[in-house]
Amino acid sequence: MPPPDTMYCSQQINIPPELPDILKNFTKAAIRTQPKDLLVWSAAYFTALSNGEALPVKDRLELNVATQKTDTGLTPGLLKTLHRQLGSTETCSMEDVLQKWKGLCLPLEQMQVILSLGNFSSDIVWMDFFALGCSALGGTLVSSLKIACEILTEDEEGGAARIPFSTFVQVYTYLAHLDGDLTQSQIDHFLKSLQSDVDRQEGMIQVSNFYLARK
């Protein structure tokens, strides 16, 4: 007599009704994110999904990255994804950052450089790590701030890229101190030069404001 769990026909296989939508969403996410290692990223994706966490998924496909044959490392889209995963709290553990970083298949050497520059310990102030990620992408202080605004803004793509001035001050001050070429007096003077524009925009600042102020 055959065991009770023997399948006789396809009609006996129970397919959960939510499975097609799960697979459809997963496929779209993989296409947008273009992970270097699909298996590693898939494990991170379904772990986050089962835990109700932010998914390791980019908002849109970055065409300039998708056409590269070699690993390009961190991109604005991936940094935005990391911020969505880790930016809900002021600090996060080294283990959490490493886990999310690996889940996006980013090179560990690049993370080690950021950790070294920030002299981080077991607990990481997320916005400091985020600022260094922007610096790795931008190269210069102004370009880094532009990237930070474009990632953090809630404006539509191509818009003013406004962010709260308090957030801008946090990112700018941290990077300016690391830069080492600016004195505290110069930092304070630059921030003061933005205040009238910030007041007109009810505590917000946009990319064009600080670009004009720096020129």
N, C-alpha and C positions, 0 to 999 in steps of 0.2 A: 504494500500500500504506500503510495507516494506521500511525502511529508505535507503537512497542511499548508505550508507557505509556497507550494509549487504553483507557478503561473501557467495557466492553460491558454490564455488568449490576451490580447492587448487591452480588452475591455476591463480586465481585472486590475490594471495599473492605475493607481489613483494619482492624478496630477493636480497639485494644489492650484486653485483658481488664480492665485496671485503670482504664480511663477512666470507667465508670459510677460507681465509688466516689469517684474524684477529683472529679467534677462534683457528686456528692451532698454530699460534705464541703464543697466550695466554696460551694454554695448555702446550706447550714446556717450556715456561717461568715458569709456576707454578711447573712443574716437576723439573726443575733445581734449583729453589729457595726454594722449600719446606716450604712455609710460615706456621707459627703456626696457624694463623687465615686467612683462605682463603678469606672470605668476606672482611675483612679489607684490605688485600693485593690487592685484585681484584679492590677495589675502588681506591687505590693508583695507580695501574697499568693503569687503563683506564683514570684516571685524567691526569697522565703524558703523556699518548699516545695522548689524545685530545689536550693537551697544547704544544705538540712537545718537551717535556722535556726528559731527560734521564730516562729510565724505572727502576723500582725497581727490577731488575732481576740480578741474579748471572750469571757469565760466564759459570759455570759448576756445576753439582751436587757435593756437599761435602758429600761423602759417610759416613764418620765417624760421621757427624752430623745427616744425614737422618736416621740412625739406632738407635738414642737415643730416649728413651720414654719420657724424660723430656726436658724442654726448656733449651737449652745450651747458650742462649744469643748471644752476638756478636761473629762472626767468621771472619777469613780472607776474605772469599768470600763476606760476608755482609759488612764488612768495605770497601772493594774495591768498592762495589756497592754504598755505601754512598759517597765515594770519587768521583765517576763518576757523581753523582747527585749534589754534593755541591762544588766540588773542582775547578770549573771553575773561581771562583772569590776569592780574597784574604780573604774577610770577608763575613759572612752570618749572618742573623738574628737568634735569638733564636727560633723564630716561624718556620723558614724554617727547622732548624735542627730537631726540635721536630716533625714536620710534616713528614719528610722523615724517621725519626727513628720509628715513629708509623706505617708508611706505610710498614715497613719491619717486623712489629710485634715484635720488640725488647723490652725487659723489661725496663720500665721507671726507675726502681731503679738503673740499670746499667748506664743509661744516667745521673742520678742525681749524681752518684759517680764521673763520668768524669767531670761534670760541677763544682762540688765542688773542685776537685783537681786542675782544671785550673782557678778557681776563675773567671769564665766568667760572663760578664754582658749581656746586650741586644744584643751587637754585638760580634760575635765570630770569632777569627782568625782561619780559617779552618784548617790550617796545625798544629796548636797547638792542636786542638781537635783531629785531625787525629793521631798525635803523642801519645796522651794519650790513644787513642783506640788501637794503637799498643802495648803500655805498658800494657794495660789490658789483651791483648792476650799473650804477651811474658813473662811478669813477671820480667825478668832481662833487663838491658839496652842493652846488645848485642843481646839478642833474639828479643827485640822490634825493633832494627834497622834492623835485618834480615827480619822480617815480613814487615817492611816499604819498604825495597828494593824489596821484592818479589811482593808486591802489586803495587808499583809505576813503576816498570820496564816495558819497552816496548819490552824486549827480550822475546823469546818464553819460555814457561814453561820448567823448568829444565835447562835453560841456565845460563848465568853469573849473571843475575839479576842486571844489571847496571842501575844506576840512575845518574842524574846530581849531581856533588859534592856540588853545592850550595844548592840543596834540602836536601842532606844528612846533611850538616852543620846545616841547620835550624832545622831539626828534632833532631839531636844529641845534639845540644847546648841546646835546650829547655828541653829535657828529663834529660840531665846531670845537669842542674841547679835545676830542681825539685828533682833530686836524693839527692842532698845535700852533698854527700860524696866526690865530686870532686871539687877541687879548679879551678879557672879560668886558672891558670898556667897549671894544668894537662889537662884541656880541650884543651887549645891552643897547648900543646905539642903533644897530640894525633892527632889532626887535621894536625899539621905540619908533623908528621910521615907518613901521607898518601899522602902527596903532590907529591912525585916523581911518585908514581903509577898513581895518577890522571893526571899528566902531560903526561905520556905515553899513557893514554887512552883518551886524548883530552877532559879533563874536566869531565870525568865520573868516577864513583867508583862502584866496584862490591863487593858482599858479602865477597868473600874470602880475599879481601884486608884488610878490617877492622878486620876480624877475626884474621888474622895473626898479625896485628898490636897490637891487644889487648893481645895477648899471651906473 
